[in-house]
């Protein structure tokens, strides 16, 4: 069991055959932000979408939580449905930040990395702001924070409000101290070679309206052989705003790297 987490992480799954794809969500969302990818990619894959500590129905985290703790807990969730099997790892934002840790813990099991809502940001000063806001506003901060993950155009749509309301309806299951511990872990310095040691196929899918988009190319340059695709008009949570394009780029990448199952 992963240290400093009070039990196994909660997850949803879809698809009963094929290779494994594991999805890890951004702040302040939960596993259901991958609803479009789960529905689509389960045509060919066993998909698992995981709630990190403090979100959805996952357990609380303790002070001193580390990214390695969360990464280990994610592997433990995968092992519940596919013990010892390789997995394609997909993340957005903090989910993307977790992917290198997961890869380095089990490199032989990491088939590929699909990163979104991310860029090279070694200081991660934003974590201090998020911690301060959660301490000031409590769990209700999640509703407004959700809109910050979206492009200005998408924020005004009924779909944006649907997602924000859905995440907020799960607030009774969330734990603010655990969310704070996660941000504290995210704000800790990374090893200088955490990206250069990645030894599997990798791609960055970045929304042009995402605040981290200007830093995506710098992250690409740090990961050997990494690819990059831009979703023009999309924000941080580009998998929600443009699932058709997100999925297309992801499938093209998986096919290119021999990771798309043959269809009989």
Backbone bond lengths (Angstrom), bond angles and torsions (degrees), N, CA, C in turn:
res aa  C-N    CA-C-N  psi(-1)  N-CA   C-N-CA  omega(-1)  CA-C   N-CA-C  phi
1 X - - - 1.455 - - 1.527 109.85 -
2 X 1.333 116.55 136.60 1.455 121.14 -178.82 1.524 110.80 -62.38
3 X 1.317 115.99 140.96 1.460 120.86 178.07 1.524 110.74 -66.94
4 X 1.330 115.30 149.93 1.463 124.05 171.76 1.528 114.05 62.35
5 X 1.334 117.48 23.06 1.463 122.94 172.59 1.521 107.17 -132.12
6 X 1.333 116.67 130.59 1.465 121.59 -170.31 1.521 113.31 -84.58
7 X 1.307 116.98 50.07 1.460 119.74 176.70 1.512 112.18 127.21
8 X 1.342 116.40 178.09 1.469 120.81 -178.26 1.523 111.95 -69.72
9 X 1.328 115.41 147.17 1.457 120.91 179.41 1.529 110.98 -72.15
10 X 1.318 114.75 148.11 1.460 121.11 175.87 1.532 109.28 -79.99
11 X 1.320 115.79 146.84 1.462 119.90 176.10 1.515 109.96 -151.80
12 X 1.312 115.29 160.00 1.460 123.19 169.58 1.521 107.59 -114.47
13 X 1.309 115.70 151.62 1.462 119.36 179.75 1.518 110.08 -133.27
14 X 1.324 115.11 152.95 1.464 121.61 176.38 1.518 107.65 -150.89
15 X 1.313 116.01 133.54 1.458 121.49 -176.46 1.511 110.19 99.50
16 X 1.311 116.53 133.06 1.470 120.74 -175.90 1.521 113.65 -114.21
17 X 1.324 116.93 -6.00 1.466 120.59 179.61 1.519 109.50 -135.80
18 X 1.341 114.69 162.70 1.455 120.40 176.36 1.512 112.50 96.81
19 X 1.331 116.52 176.22 1.468 121.61 177.47 1.528 111.27 -62.66
20 X 1.320 115.37 167.02 1.464 121.49 -176.56 1.527 110.60 -96.84
21 X 1.337 115.79 134.77 1.468 122.64 168.26 1.521 107.09 -121.01
22 X 1.330 116.90 127.40 1.465 121.97 177.66 1.524 109.16 -112.45
23 X 1.333 116.52 130.14 1.459 123.61 -177.80 1.530 109.89 -111.69
24 X 1.331 116.76 135.45 1.467 121.93 176.24 1.530 108.36 -126.50
25 X 1.315 115.73 128.02 1.461 123.63 -167.73 1.525 113.55 -82.07
26 X 1.346 116.29 166.75 1.467 121.93 173.61 1.528 111.08 -88.25
27 X 1.332 117.16 167.17 1.459 121.32 163.77 1.527 107.81 -74.91
28 X 1.344 119.16 144.25 1.456 130.06 -2.82 1.523 111.74 -99.77
29 X 1.324 116.37 25.16 1.458 121.71 -172.10 1.526 110.44 -82.98
30 X 1.320 116.33 -171.09 1.465 120.86 173.13 1.522 107.94 -137.39
31 X 1.323 116.23 -169.45 1.464 120.03 -172.54 1.528 113.80 -58.58
32 X 1.347 117.78 -23.67 1.456 119.03 -175.28 1.523 113.14 -73.18
33 X 1.331 118.20 -6.72 1.473 119.07 174.40 1.523 111.24 -64.88
34 X 1.329 117.17 -14.75 1.466 121.78 179.59 1.530 111.88 -95.92
35 X 1.322 116.72 19.21 1.457 120.82 -173.38 1.528 112.75 -56.49
36 X 1.330 117.10 -39.79 1.468 119.74 -178.93 1.524 111.04 -70.34
37 X 1.329 117.32 -42.30 1.462 120.86 -179.43 1.539 110.71 -68.33
38 X 1.314 116.75 -39.20 1.468 119.97 178.50 1.525 110.40 -61.18
39 X 1.330 116.03 -46.20 1.456 120.26 -178.29 1.526 112.03 -65.32
40 X 1.327 116.59 -38.34 1.455 121.20 -175.45 1.529 112.16 -81.48
41 X 1.317 116.54 -53.75 1.463 120.42 -172.27 1.526 113.29 -74.60
42 X 1.331 117.19 -15.73 1.471 119.25 175.12 1.522 111.71 -68.85
43 X 1.322 116.97 -7.19 1.467 120.46 170.81 1.525 110.62 -58.52
44 X 1.347 116.35 -34.08 1.459 121.49 -174.84 1.527 114.04 -122.13
45 X 1.334 117.73 -17.57 1.464 121.57 -170.25 1.529 111.48 -127.27
46 X 1.314 114.88 160.12 1.462 121.38 164.52 1.525 107.15 -87.79
47 X 1.312 116.03 111.87 1.460 121.40 -174.55 1.526 110.45 -103.66
48 X 1.313 116.01 137.81 1.459 122.21 176.67 1.521 108.19 -133.68
49 X 1.331 116.18 125.42 1.465 122.14 178.79 1.525 107.78 -113.00
50 X 1.307 116.68 123.67 1.462 123.35 -167.20 1.530 110.76 -109.62
51 X 1.337 116.57 137.93 1.465 122.34 170.62 1.527 109.07 -90.73
52 X 1.335 116.95 126.29 1.465 119.26 176.12 1.530 109.22 -77.73
53 X 1.331 118.89 164.81 1.469 121.28 -173.04 1.526 113.02 -55.47
54 X 1.337 114.53 135.17 1.450 120.99 178.46 1.511 114.22 93.14
55 X 1.334 117.38 -11.98 1.458 122.20 -178.14 1.525 110.41 -112.66
56 X 1.358 115.53 157.34 1.453 119.73 177.63 1.510 110.77 54.14
57 X 1.325 116.07 -127.71 1.464 120.66 178.78 1.534 112.12 -111.51
58 X 1.338 115.84 18.75 1.464 118.49 177.27 1.528 110.31 -75.42
59 X 1.327 116.73 157.63 1.466 120.76 -177.13 1.524 112.54 -72.96
60 X 1.325 114.11 174.00 1.460 121.24 178.50 1.520 110.88 -74.50
61 X 1.333 114.24 159.44 1.464 121.83 173.29 1.522 108.63 -112.50
62 X 1.320 115.64 158.27 1.454 122.36 -178.56 1.525 110.57 -105.80
63 X 1.334 117.48 160.26 1.474 119.93 176.07 1.525 111.26 -54.80
64 X 1.308 115.92 145.32 1.459 120.59 -177.91 1.507 113.99 88.53
65 X 1.348 116.35 4.67 1.465 120.77 177.60 1.525 110.24 -51.68
66 X 1.327 116.90 140.46 1.459 122.03 178.23 1.524 110.68 -122.18
67 X 1.317 115.22 163.74 1.461 119.58 175.32 1.523 110.62 -63.11
68 X 1.313 117.12 -34.76 1.466 119.86 176.83 1.526 111.51 -63.55
69 X 1.340 117.10 -36.59 1.459 120.05 176.39 1.525 110.72 -60.02
70 X 1.338 115.90 -47.94 1.465 119.72 -178.10 1.529 110.41 -66.15
71 X 1.326 116.22 -41.02 1.470 120.26 179.03 1.526 110.80 -60.61
72 X 1.317 116.46 -44.22 1.463 119.74 178.57 1.523 111.03 -62.46
73 X 1.329 116.44 -41.83 1.461 120.01 179.67 1.528 111.25 -64.03
74 X 1.329 117.43 -34.86 1.463 120.43 176.41 1.523 111.13 -65.79
75 X 1.325 117.58 -41.83 1.468 120.34 175.91 1.531 110.59 -62.52
76 X 1.318 116.78 -37.35 1.467 119.56 178.66 1.523 110.93 -64.26
77 X 1.340 116.84 -36.87 1.463 120.16 175.94 1.527 110.78 -64.62
78 X 1.334 116.61 -43.64 1.463 120.16 177.75 1.524 110.62 -60.86
79 X 1.328 116.09 -39.64 1.464 120.28 -178.01 1.523 112.61 -65.46
80 X 1.323 118.23 -20.04 1.457 119.59 177.78 1.522 111.63 -68.19
81 X 1.336 117.11 -27.89 1.464 119.00 -179.33 1.528 112.46 -110.50
82 X 1.338 117.30 -19.72 1.466 120.44 -176.20 1.522 109.60 -148.76
83 X 1.319 117.83 66.30 1.469 119.90 -175.26 1.521 112.83 -59.01
84 X 1.333 115.67 123.91 1.451 121.39 176.01 1.506 115.47 79.27
85 X 1.316 118.64 -4.82 1.462 120.82 -176.13 1.534 111.20 -83.46
86 X 1.336 116.53 155.14 1.465 119.44 174.46 1.527 110.51 -70.06
87 X 1.330 116.01 159.64 1.456 120.68 179.67 1.516 110.17 -144.75
88 X 1.311 115.60 144.52 1.463 122.96 168.08 1.521 105.83 -84.68
89 X 1.321 117.81 126.62 1.459 122.23 -175.29 1.524 110.00 -106.16
90 X 1.330 116.24 125.56 1.459 122.76 -176.29 1.524 108.75 -123.97
91 X 1.323 117.54 128.60 1.458 120.13 -179.54 1.509 112.14 -138.92
92 X 1.332 114.38 159.98 1.461 121.24 171.37 1.521 107.65 -131.42
93 X 1.323 117.02 130.35 1.460 123.07 176.84 1.520 111.26 59.41
94 X 1.344 118.92 -115.91 1.468 118.88 178.40 1.519 110.22 -59.82
95 X 1.333 117.16 -30.89 1.462 119.71 175.09 1.514 111.24 -61.33
96 X 1.335 117.22 -40.88 1.457 120.51 176.42 1.517 111.46 -66.70
97 X 1.338 116.85 -38.02 1.467 120.01 178.24 1.526 111.35 -63.67
98 X 1.323 116.77 -28.08 1.466 120.65 178.93 1.523 113.28 -76.13
99 X 1.330 116.58 -26.53 1.461 120.23 -171.94 1.529 113.49 -57.66
100 X 1.357 120.88 -44.88 1.465 119.13 177.61 1.528 112.76 -60.85
101 X 1.327 117.09 -36.86 1.463 119.77 177.98 1.520 110.71 -64.93
102 X 1.318 116.97 -42.90 1.461 120.27 177.46 1.529 110.64 -62.59
103 X 1.335 115.06 -44.06 1.468 119.25 -179.87 1.522 111.44 -60.34
104 X 1.332 116.97 -46.20 1.462 119.30 -176.49 1.526 112.14 -70.81
105 X 1.325 117.78 -26.03 1.458 119.63 174.69 1.524 111.94 -70.23
106 X 1.335 116.55 -37.69 1.469 120.32 -178.10 1.533 109.44 -140.41
107 X 1.329 116.59 71.02 1.470 119.44 -175.13 1.524 113.74 -62.28
108 X 1.331 116.77 -36.14 1.468 118.71 -177.95 1.520 112.06 -70.75
109 X 1.320 117.16 -19.78 1.467 120.56 179.80 1.517 112.47 -94.58
110 X 1.324 118.02 -9.14 1.464 120.76 -178.43 1.526 109.18 -87.64
111 X 1.330 115.90 104.90 1.466 120.03 -177.85 1.526 111.52 -74.66
112 X 1.335 117.25 -37.05 1.458 121.88 -179.15 1.520 108.85 -170.00
113 X 1.339 115.73 160.91 1.456 122.44 175.67 1.527 109.19 -118.85
114 X 1.328 116.04 131.44 1.463 122.36 173.17 1.524 105.98 -119.84
115 X 1.333 116.54 111.13 1.456 122.82 -173.54 1.520 109.91 -110.52
116 X 1.330 116.73 139.33 1.465 120.66 176.43 1.519 109.08 -144.98
117 X 1.336 115.54 163.76 1.452 119.39 -179.20 1.516 112.54 57.93
118 X 1.321 116.01 42.82 1.462 118.44 -171.07 1.520 111.85 -149.27
119 X 1.321 114.80 163.53 1.453 123.51 175.50 1.520 107.73 -168.84
120 X 1.303 116.96 175.34 1.464 120.02 -179.53 1.519 108.99 -80.50
121 X 1.327 115.60 115.32 1.462 121.63 -175.00 1.524 108.27 -144.67
122 X 1.332 118.20 75.21 1.465 120.56 -171.45 1.519 114.23 -63.70
123 X 1.337 118.46 -29.62 1.460 119.94 -177.78 1.517 114.11 -76.40
124 X 1.341 115.80 -37.51 1.456 122.93 -179.37 1.526 112.35 48.59
125 X 1.322 114.48 46.81 1.466 119.66 179.39 1.518 111.97 -63.59
126 X 1.349 117.25 -22.14 1.461 120.56 -178.68 1.520 112.29 -60.92
127 X 1.332 117.54 -24.18 1.462 119.34 -178.14 1.526 111.54 -62.26
128 X 1.322 117.60 -33.27 1.468 120.88 -179.82 1.528 110.66 -65.28
129 X 1.338 115.74 -40.34 1.466 120.06 178.20 1.518 110.48 -63.93
130 X 1.326 117.51 -44.47 1.462 120.82 -178.40 1.528 110.75 -64.51
131 X 1.298 117.19 -42.68 1.460 120.49 178.34 1.525 110.54 -60.41
132 X 1.326 116.90 -44.62 1.460 121.03 179.99 1.529 111.35 -61.98
133 X 1.323 116.72 -40.52 1.467 120.28 -179.12 1.526 111.59 -68.82
134 X 1.336 117.65 -40.66 1.466 119.81 177.20 1.522 110.78 -64.62
135 X 1.321 117.14 -38.74 1.462 119.60 179.16 1.517 111.60 -68.83
136 X 1.327 117.01 -30.35 1.458 121.43 179.60 1.524 112.15 -79.45
137 X 1.331 116.77 -45.17 1.461 121.63 -169.90 1.522 114.01 -105.49
138 X 1.329 117.37 -14.46 1.454 119.71 -178.19 1.514 111.97 72.98
139 X 1.317 115.52 -159.71 1.461 120.77 -173.44 1.526 112.06 -66.89
140 X 1.341 118.44 -21.91 1.459 120.61 179.21 1.528 112.52 -63.86
141 X 1.312 117.47 -16.54 1.469 121.62 177.21 1.521 111.41 -60.04
142 X 1.324 117.53 -24.86 1.469 120.37 -174.43 1.523 112.81 -60.36
143 X 1.340 117.76 -36.86 1.469 120.05 -175.06 1.525 111.06 -61.91
144 X 1.320 116.92 -53.76 1.457 119.77 179.83 1.514 113.01 -67.41
145 X 1.313 115.89 -35.20 1.470 121.59 179.28 1.523 110.49 -60.91
146 X 1.326 117.35 -34.74 1.465 120.57 -179.70 1.522 111.02 -55.50
147 X 1.327 117.51 -40.85 1.458 120.65 -177.18 1.529 111.52 -67.78
148 X 1.319 117.71 -24.45 1.462 120.61 177.53 1.524 111.60 -69.31
149 X 1.331 117.32 -19.91 1.463 121.62 177.47 1.528 112.27 -82.28
150 X 1.326 116.64 -2.77 1.461 121.12 -172.81 1.526 110.96 -115.77
151 X 1.320 116.17 154.60 1.458 120.30 177.51 1.521 109.89 -68.78
152 X 1.337 118.14 156.29 1.465 120.36 179.65 1.531 112.82 -54.41
153 X 1.325 117.65 -40.19 1.461 119.84 -178.37 1.525 111.62 -66.94
154 X 1.333 116.43 -40.34 1.466 119.44 -176.19 1.531 111.50 -74.59
155 X 1.327 117.39 -28.30 1.473 120.93 -177.60 1.522 112.16 -56.95
156 X 1.321 116.90 -31.35 1.461 121.02 -174.96 1.521 113.12 -83.23
157 X 1.321 118.45 -3.68 1.461 120.90 -173.78 1.527 111.48 -86.53
158 X 1.337 116.90 154.61 1.464 119.86 174.32 1.533 112.61 -58.81
159 X 1.331 117.07 -32.09 1.463 119.83 -179.82 1.524 111.59 -64.38
160 X 1.327 117.18 -38.55 1.464 120.23 177.26 1.517 110.46 -61.53
161 X 1.322 117.16 -42.94 1.464 120.86 179.03 1.528 110.93 -68.26
162 X 1.318 117.29 -34.68 1.461 120.36 175.94 1.521 111.03 -58.46
163 X 1.338 116.17 -48.52 1.460 119.21 -179.47 1.528 111.43 -66.28
164 X 1.330 117.68 -43.84 1.463 120.12 -179.83 1.523 110.97 -60.93
165 X 1.333 116.17 -42.67 1.462 119.93 178.88 1.525 111.32 -65.41
166 X 1.336 117.02 -40.91 1.459 120.41 -179.28 1.520 111.18 -63.33
167 X 1.332 116.86 -44.85 1.466 119.01 178.46 1.527 110.47 -62.82
168 X 1.337 116.85 -42.53 1.463 120.46 -177.78 1.527 111.94 -67.10
169 X 1.327 116.90 -30.98 1.467 119.68 178.06 1.523 111.69 -63.92
170 X 1.317 116.72 -17.63 1.465 121.07 178.55 1.525 112.16 -95.51
171 X 1.327 116.78 4.98 1.459 120.25 -179.21 1.526 113.91 -55.47
172 X 1.350 119.54 -35.16 1.470 118.19 179.15 1.526 113.75 -59.47
173 X 1.338 116.73 -22.11 1.465 120.18 179.01 1.525 112.38 -91.14
174 X 1.340 117.58 -9.39 1.462 121.04 -176.12 1.523 111.00 -85.58
175 X 1.305 115.95 163.58 1.464 121.89 -178.13 1.525 108.80 -136.13
176 X 1.340 115.98 110.41 1.461 120.41 -175.70 1.524 113.10 -61.66
177 X 1.357 120.43 -45.18 1.467 118.45 177.86 1.536 112.60 -57.03
178 X 1.332 117.37 -36.83 1.467 119.78 178.20 1.521 111.23 -67.17
179 X 1.336 116.19 -39.59 1.462 119.79 177.28 1.524 110.12 -63.27
180 X 1.325 117.34 -40.21 1.461 121.33 176.36 1.527 110.76 -62.07
181 X 1.341 116.76 -43.80 1.469 119.73 178.70 1.529 110.85 -61.68
182 X 1.345 116.97 -35.17 1.464 120.27 178.35 1.521 110.24 -65.83
183 X 1.341 117.43 -42.62 1.458 119.76 177.70 1.530 111.29 -65.88
184 X 1.323 116.89 -36.29 1.462 119.67 176.48 1.524 110.15 -62.52
185 X 1.332 116.82 -41.30 1.468 120.45 177.21 1.518 110.65 -63.95
186 X 1.338 116.09 -42.80 1.469 120.94 -179.86 1.524 111.56 -62.91
187 X 1.328 116.70 -30.48 1.452 120.80 -178.08 1.513 115.00 -82.39
188 X 1.325 117.52 -6.49 1.461 120.16 179.98 1.530 110.88 -71.89
189 X 1.328 118.64 147.72 1.476 120.70 179.81 1.526 111.84 -61.50
190 X 1.327 115.64 143.86 1.457 122.19 176.49 1.523 110.17 -96.11
191 X 1.316 115.51 156.84 1.463 119.70 172.45 1.526 109.07 -62.50
192 X 1.308 117.00 140.82 1.460 121.37 -176.69 1.523 111.92 -59.27
193 X 1.341 117.25 -30.92 1.466 120.64 -176.81 1.523 113.16 -100.07
194 X 1.328 118.06 16.76 1.461 119.73 -175.83 1.523 112.04 -60.54
195 X 1.325 116.76 -32.13 1.464 119.81 179.86 1.528 112.03 -91.30
196 X 1.312 117.82 -37.63 1.464 120.12 -176.75 1.523 111.76 -67.73
197 X 1.328 117.82 -20.01 1.468 121.20 179.64 1.525 113.05 -89.06
198 X 1.309 118.14 0.15 1.460 119.91 177.34 1.521 109.19 -67.17
199 X 1.322 115.61 126.66 1.468 120.90 -172.41 1.519 111.21 -127.35
200 X 1.312 116.51 44.21 1.464 121.44 175.64 1.526 107.55 -144.12
201 X 1.322 118.09 164.42 1.471 119.22 176.92 1.527 110.74 -58.79
202 X 1.328 116.35 141.58 1.464 120.88 -178.58 1.515 110.17 -145.44
203 X 1.325 114.44 146.97 1.465 120.65 176.18 1.524 108.90 -142.56
204 X 1.329 116.26 145.85 1.449 122.87 173.79 1.525 107.84 -110.81
205 X 1.337 116.11 125.64 1.455 122.21 173.86 1.522 106.86 -108.03
206 X 1.309 117.49 114.16 1.460 120.80 -170.56 1.520 111.60 -125.26
207 X 1.333 116.61 131.55 1.455 121.74 176.08 1.515 110.90 -79.55
208 X 1.318 116.92 135.60 1.469 120.19 -176.61 1.530 112.24 -65.29
209 X 1.341 117.98 -22.30 1.464 121.52 -179.42 1.525 112.33 -98.20
210 X 1.306 117.44 8.94 1.463 122.72 178.85 1.535 109.35 -80.94
211 X 1.326 116.41 137.13 1.457 119.37 177.96 1.509 113.44 -61.58
212 X 1.329 117.55 -24.50 1.463 120.58 179.11 1.529 112.38 -87.96
213 X 1.338 116.97 -5.39 1.473 119.97 -177.20 1.528 113.31 -56.81
214 X 1.341 120.18 -42.11 1.468 118.88 -179.72 1.528 113.75 -61.87
215 X 1.326 117.50 -17.89 1.459 121.05 -179.10 1.525 112.87 -100.37
216 X 1.343 117.21 -0.62 1.466 120.30 -176.34 1.525 111.84 -67.18
217 X 1.333 117.44 -39.83 1.464 120.02 -179.19 1.523 111.33 -63.62
218 X 1.341 117.03 -36.09 1.465 120.36 178.68 1.524 110.78 -65.71
219 X 1.335 116.95 -37.16 1.464 119.85 176.64 1.523 110.32 -68.13
220 X 1.321 116.67 -43.25 1.471 120.43 177.10 1.521 110.77 -53.45
221 X 1.333 116.78 -42.89 1.463 121.06 -177.30 1.522 112.43 -66.66
222 X 1.317 117.73 -21.18 1.463 121.53 -177.77 1.534 112.71 -87.94
223 X 1.343 117.09 -15.82 1.460 121.35 -176.97 1.523 108.69 -105.17
224 X 1.322 118.77 118.46 1.468 120.92 -177.48 1.530 112.22 -55.40
225 X 1.320 115.78 126.76 1.458 121.16 174.87 1.514 115.44 69.99
226 X 1.311 118.07 11.58 1.465 121.44 -176.24 1.532 110.81 -68.01
227 X 1.339 114.86 143.54 1.456 121.70 174.82 1.526 109.02 -103.67
228 X 1.331 116.52 166.72 1.458 121.19 178.21 1.522 109.61 -146.80
229 X 1.324 115.81 134.19 1.457 122.21 174.64 1.524 108.89 -129.63
230 X 1.331 116.28 140.12 1.459 121.72 -178.57 1.528 109.72 -104.35
231 X 1.331 115.84 132.18 1.461 122.21 173.68 1.528 106.60 -101.87
232 X 1.325 116.02 96.22 1.461 121.17 -173.37 1.532 110.75 -67.25
233 X 1.329 114.69 130.06 1.454 121.14 -179.98 1.510 114.64 92.30
234 X 1.332 118.09 -10.88 1.466 121.46 -177.11 1.522 110.72 -92.25
235 X 1.316 115.21 154.76 1.448 121.71 178.46 1.515 112.66 -98.25
236 X 1.332 115.75 -153.49 1.466 123.25 -175.29 1.534 110.95 -59.94
237 X 1.324 115.65 -48.40 1.465 120.60 -179.64 1.530 109.24 -90.15
238 X 1.313 115.59 64.43 1.468 120.57 -173.40 1.523 112.45 -66.23
239 X 1.343 118.20 -21.17 1.465 120.64 179.42 1.520 111.50 -70.32
240 X 1.352 117.10 -23.33 1.460 121.77 175.27 1.522 110.29 -84.12
241 X 1.319 117.02 -43.07 1.462 120.94 -173.18 1.529 113.15 -74.04
242 X 1.323 117.06 -38.69 1.468 120.51 -177.45 1.534 109.79 -135.14
243 X 1.333 117.42 64.35 1.465 119.43 -177.04 1.519 113.28 -62.60
244 X 1.327 117.41 -30.59 1.459 119.82 179.32 1.526 111.29 -62.76
245 X 1.335 116.03 -40.07 1.457 119.62 -178.71 1.529 110.58 -81.44
246 X 1.306 117.51 -40.28 1.461 121.30 176.67 1.525 109.82 -55.68
247 X 1.327 116.43 -49.09 1.467 120.72 -178.39 1.525 111.46 -66.96
248 X 1.315 116.51 -39.46 1.472 119.41 179.41 1.519 111.02 -61.11
249 X 1.330 116.94 -48.46 1.461 119.95 -179.63 1.528 110.75 -64.01
250 X 1.321 116.03 -38.57 1.462 119.52 -179.90 1.533 111.09 -66.13
251 X 1.316 116.95 -44.29 1.464 120.36 179.96 1.529 110.90 -65.29
252 X 1.334 117.45 -42.13 1.464 120.29 176.99 1.527 110.75 -58.57
253 X 1.316 116.59 -42.49 1.465 121.71 178.79 1.530 110.77 -64.01
254 X 1.322 117.18 -43.93 1.465 120.06 -179.12 1.527 111.05 -66.95
255 X 1.311 117.23 -39.23 1.468 120.24 177.30 1.524 110.57 -63.57
256 X 1.313 116.79 -43.71 1.457 121.65 -179.69 1.518 111.77 -58.66
257 X 1.321 116.18 -32.89 1.461 120.81 -176.39 1.533 113.46 -102.09
258 X 1.322 116.09 17.77 1.463 121.02 175.57 1.517 114.11 66.08
259 X 1.344 116.61 29.57 1.455 120.95 -176.52 1.525 113.05 -113.54
260 X 1.324 116.24 11.27 1.455 120.20 176.67 1.525 108.46 -101.66
261 X 1.323 117.61 125.21 1.471 119.40 -174.40 1.534 112.18 -63.19
262 X 1.304 115.08 142.28 1.452 119.90 174.25 1.526 109.00 -67.50
263 X 1.325 116.72 136.92 1.457 121.93 180.00 1.525 108.82 -101.43
264 X 1.329 115.06 119.59 1.470 118.96 -176.94 1.521 110.93 -70.59
